[in-house]
Every structure is written in structure tokens, then in C-alpha cells.
Amino acid sequence: MQICEEIETRLRAEFSPELLAVEDDSESHRGHGGWREGGQTHFNVQIRAAVFRDMTRLQRHRAVHAALGPELVGRIHALALDIQG
């Protein structure tokens, strides 16, 4: 399974979002730190879920990182998050 699919699967299971878009943006970082052949290093995530409504920005980011888990987060070089409730 590709990392992009793992991210989507875990976030859907944890948050039941109304909107979820996961984009592998690795190619636009070719030659930069953390980039590797084959991509799967840099991601943009847009997520909208009711559970985030009463959370601060920091709490939202922590919740997403917890849902992904340390093993998956450890394989990602960059994760841009756009989270709204």
C-alpha cells in the first residue's frame, strides 16, 4: 500500500471526515532535503470533520499525527495539514 493510501485509510477510520484530500506533492520537492526517488515523502492533506470544531489548531494537528501513528509519520518527510471542523 502506498503511503498516500495509508494516510487516507487511517484518517477516514479515525475522523469520518466530510472532506478528505491527500496529495503526494513529492515531485515538486525533487532535489530538496528528504526527497527520495519514487516519491512518497511530501504530502498535502485537506480534512474537514466535525470532531475538529472545538479543537485548537495545535490539538487538531496532534490528533491527526496520533491517528497516523509514529511509524507512518516517521516515513514522511513533510506533511502539510489544512484541518477544519
C-alpha positions in Angstrom: 0.0 0.0 0.0 1.3 3.5 -0.9 1.8 6.0 1.9 -0.9 8.2 0.4 -3.4 5.4 0.7 -2.3 4.6 4.3 -2.8 8.3 5.3 -6.3 8.3 3.8 -7.3 5.0 5.3 -6.2 6.0 8.8 -7.8 9.4 8.7 -11.1 8.1 7.4 -11.2 5.5 10.1 -10.4 7.9 12.9 -12.4 11.0 11.9 -15.1 10.1 9.4 -14.4 13.3 7.5 -16.9 15.1 5.3 -14.0 16.0 3.1 -10.6 14.4 2.8 -8.0 15.0 0.1 -4.5 13.6 0.3 -1.9 14.7 -2.3 1.6 13.3 -2.8 3.5 16.5 -3.5 6.9 14.8 -3.5 7.8 15.6 -7.1 7.7 19.3 -6.6 10.4 18.9 -3.9 12.8 16.9 -6.1 16.4 17.7 -5.1 15.4 19.1 -1.7 16.1 17.6 1.7 14.1 14.5 2.5 13.2 13.8 -1.1 13.9 10.3 -2.5 13.4 8.5 -5.8 9.9 7.2 -6.1 8.3 10.0 -4.1 6.1 9.2 -1.1 7.9 11.8 1.0 5.9 15.1 0.9 2.2 15.2 1.4 -0.6 17.8 1.5 -3.7 16.8 3.5 -7.0 18.7 3.5 -9.5 17.4 6.0 -12.9 18.6 7.3 -14.5 16.7 10.2 -17.0 17.7 12.9 -14.6 16.3 15.6 -12.2 19.2 15.0 -14.8 22.0 15.7 -13.9 22.5 19.3 -10.2 21.9 19.0 -7.4 24.4 18.8 -5.1 24.3 15.8 -2.4 22.5 17.9 -4.9 20.0 19.1 -6.1 19.3 15.5 -2.5 18.7 14.4 -1.8 16.4 17.3 -5.0 14.4 16.7 -4.0 13.9 13.0 -0.5 12.8 14.0 -1.8 10.5 16.6 -4.2 8.9 14.1 -1.4 8.3 11.6 0.8 6.8 14.3 4.6 7.2 14.9 5.6 4.5 12.4 3.8 6.1 9.5 4.7 9.7 10.4 8.4 8.5 10.7 8.3 7.6 7.0 7.1 11.0 5.9 9.5 13.9 5.4 6.9 16.7 5.2 3.1 16.8 6.0 1.2 20.0 5.2 -2.2 20.0 7.0 -5.3 22.0 6.3 -7.7 21.0 9.1 -11.1 22.4 9.8 -14.1 21.5 11.8 
